[in-house]
């Protein structure tokens, strides 16, 4: 079974992620297929707009295949770096795409799922959407341009999303800058049919609904504007709000080294997505060598004991130097965007 279905319906280029048994988790091959289709449609005048959906009832995409990343950490086969090289270029292409790119963010949309949706021109959630960047809980950080997106959100809200990994819905997803509008999930099929012959701008006016409420306007969220994790926790400890308690628990469970990484990445992120993706790529590759990443995946999806044992020191160095290591250049292996600039994948037969 093809893991990504590529088809043209009238003026619409439709991409369907087709791994419903794995909640459409991304692989390198899936990203390559998407990239190839988008490059082909970029110059095809018969395709006026593109849409991406997920097969099954559970969601668009749960992110990347972290079990495969765990195997790479243990075996050192380089597969994660190869995957990220394609995935990050795909993220950049989506952001720069010259035609409308409509992401149907129905159900679960996490991690890499955010990368293939939130960089698009028209990001549509539904009443079933649960969106987030949960990487701090597995010893990683919001990549695929996640630090770029969340740094552009209101400071407290962006840091809440990046540091806790909580899932958001409705108005919160829009306020974070990850989506533009909400539609009813029951009308996704109708909307796709309409897009075969009508532009998204005209179609959306008919399908858009008022988004449901959320937590980001609650007073306690301001705690995440504090300058340090300790200060945030101190502020949260005085709150009785149930959502504040959930956020505090998630923050305490997150990898301390991930939280330091996230803080620096958010501070350094700017207006240039390509620059931020290059930074994230460097940090991601370096993170493969940090024990917290393997430990986080082990606890979450390998042994599933949910009790990661985070490492406080690595190689006898201090916390600051440990974080600095992640930002060191990758000799001869930095991320570039040659594939999307050249407009073709190496070895393509199409």
Buried (B, 14 or more C-beta within 10 A) or exposed (E): EEBBBBEBBBBBBBBBBBBEEBBBBBBBEBBBBBBBBBBBBBEEEEBBBBBBBBBBEBBBBBBBBBEBBBBBBEEEEEBBBEBBBBBBBBBBBBBBBEBBBBBBBBBBBBBBBBBBBBBBBBBBBBBBBBBBBBBBBBBBBBBBBBBBBBBBBBEBBBBBBBBBBBBBBBBBBBBBBBBBBBBBBEBBEBBBBBBBEBEBEEBBEEBBEEBBEBBBEEEBBBBBBBEEBEEBBEBBEEBEBEBBBEBBEBBEBBBBBBBBBBBBBBEEBEEEBBEBBBBBBBBBBBBBEBBBBBBBBBBBEBEEEEEBEBBEEBEEEEEEEBBEBBBEEEEEEEBEBEBBEEEEBEEEEE
